Amino acid sequence: MKFKKAIAGSVLGLALGIGVATAGAATAQADEGSYIDDLSSAGFYGDSGEALAVGYAVCDLVGEGYSQDELFDAVYVTTDESITASDAQYIVESAEIFLC
C-alpha cells in the first residue's frame, strides 16, 4: 500500500508482526467511506483495500488493549518508517474515529 510516503507491506507487517489474527473484520458502526475520504483529504493515497486492512488492524489492537503510543509505534515501525510519526498517529486516529 502507498500512503503519502510509501507504506509498502504494512498490512502484512502489522498483522503478523504484532500478532493480529484478523485485520479485516468489519464492525457495525464502521464508516469505511469516511475513513478513506479522511485519509485522502490529509494527502494520503493508495489502495483503499489495504488502507482499510491497516485501519481494521488498528481496531483489533485497540480491542486487545494497546495504548495510543503502542498503536502509533505499530503503524510507524511496520511501514519501515517510510512515513512520519505524525502520519502514523493520523492513520491511527482516523481508524479509531471511523472504523473502530
BATORLUM-970885 format. One record per residue (C-alpha): x, y, z; residue number from 1; residue in one letter. Coordinates in steps of 0.001 Angstrom, whole numbers, padded with zeros to 6 digits. Each point is the difference from the previous one (the first is absolute). Last residue first. Layout:
# BATORLUM-970885
SITE,u,v,w,pos,code
SITE,X,Y,Z,NUM,a $
...
This chain:
# BATORLUM-970885
SITE,u,v,w,pos,code
SITE,-013420,001090,015488,100,c $
SITE,-000280,001096,-003628,99,l $
SITE,-000585,003758,-000306,98,f $
SITE,001430,001629,003108,97,i $
SITE,002494,-002674,001023,96,e $
SITE,001191,-000453,-003570,95,a $
SITE,000486,003758,-000363,94,s $
SITE,001946,000120,003236,93,e $
SITE,002295,-002820,-001061,92,v $
SITE,000643,001449,-003462,91,i $
SITE,000683,003465,001463,90,y $
SITE,002420,-001420,002592,89,q $
SITE,001886,-001829,-002727,88,a $
SITE,000225,003252,-001972,87,d $
SITE,001251,001757,003160,86,s $
SITE,002742,-002618,000340,85,a $
SITE,001040,000748,-003555,84,t $
SITE,-000437,-002475,-002822,83,i $
SITE,002519,-002413,-001505,82,s $
SITE,000894,-001183,003506,81,e $
SITE,000195,-003549,-001310,80,d $
SITE,-003792,000153,-000146,79,t $
SITE,-000177,-002531,002817,78,t $
SITE,001884,002394,002285,77,v $
SITE,-002386,002938,-000422,76,y $
SITE,-003228,-001995,000188,75,v $
SITE,001074,-001900,003093,74,a $
SITE,001581,003079,001591,73,d $
SITE,-003235,001984,-000295,72,f $
SITE,-001970,-002910,001466,71,l $
SITE,002472,-000467,002853,70,e $
SITE,-000168,003724,000779,69,d $
SITE,-003812,-000118,000045,68,q $
SITE,000054,-002946,002384,67,s $
SITE,-000769,-003568,-001123,66,y $
SITE,-002972,-001590,001736,65,g $
SITE,-000719,-002966,-002252,64,e $
SITE,-003038,001787,-001396,63,g $
SITE,002189,002940,-000967,62,v $
SITE,002280,-002492,-001746,61,l $
SITE,-002930,-001339,-002020,60,d $
SITE,-001001,003550,-000868,59,c $
SITE,003512,000731,-001284,58,v $
SITE,-000196,-003126,-002148,57,a $
SITE,-003330,001350,-001276,56,y $
SITE,001680,003193,-001116,55,g $
SITE,002900,-001847,-001623,54,v $
SITE,-002457,-002224,-001875,53,a $
SITE,-002004,003063,-001036,52,l $
SITE,003095,001635,-001467,51,a $
SITE,000778,-003241,-001811,50,e $
SITE,-003423,-000083,-001548,49,g $
SITE,000143,003684,-000899,48,s $
SITE,003234,-000385,-001973,47,d $
SITE,002068,003138,000158,46,g $
SITE,-000014,003660,000950,45,y $
SITE,000440,002081,003117,44,f $
SITE,-000237,003776,-000314,43,g $
SITE,-002118,000809,003063,42,a $
SITE,-003135,000181,-002154,41,s $
SITE,000738,-003501,-001255,40,s $
SITE,000326,-001399,003525,39,l $
SITE,-003319,001548,001006,38,d $
SITE,-001701,-001188,-003178,37,d $
SITE,001215,-003574,000622,36,i $
SITE,-001290,000093,003583,35,y $
SITE,-003253,001687,-001083,34,s $
SITE,-000620,-002733,-002551,33,g $
SITE,000752,-002759,002466,32,e $
SITE,-002498,001132,002599,31,d $
SITE,000130,-002780,002569,30,a $
SITE,-002875,-000114,002478,29,q $
SITE,-000780,-003695,-000390,28,a $
SITE,003628,-001084,-000028,27,t $
SITE,001840,-001518,-002923,26,a $
SITE,002557,-002752,000466,25,a $
SITE,003014,000780,-002134,24,g $
SITE,003183,-000409,001988,23,a $
SITE,-000666,-003415,001431,22,t $
SITE,002621,-001907,001950,21,a $
SITE,001898,002960,001353,20,v $
SITE,003326,-001178,001325,19,g $
SITE,001908,003256,-000002,18,i $
SITE,002413,-000812,-002786,17,g $
SITE,-002540,-002096,-001854,16,l $
SITE,-002885,002422,-000494,15,a $
SITE,002020,003197,000073,14,l $
SITE,002710,-001375,-002244,13,g $
SITE,-002460,-001507,-002433,12,l $
SITE,-002005,003201,-000213,11,v $
SITE,003100,002184,-000110,10,s $
SITE,001494,-001617,-003061,9,g $
SITE,000668,003286,-001762,8,a $
SITE,-000883,003121,001963,7,i $
SITE,001462,002279,-002631,6,a $
SITE,000130,003673,001003,5,k $
SITE,-003480,001469,-000543,4,k $
SITE,-001698,-003301,000499,3,f $
SITE,001082,-002860,-002177,2,k $
SITE,-001153,-003524,000552,1,m $
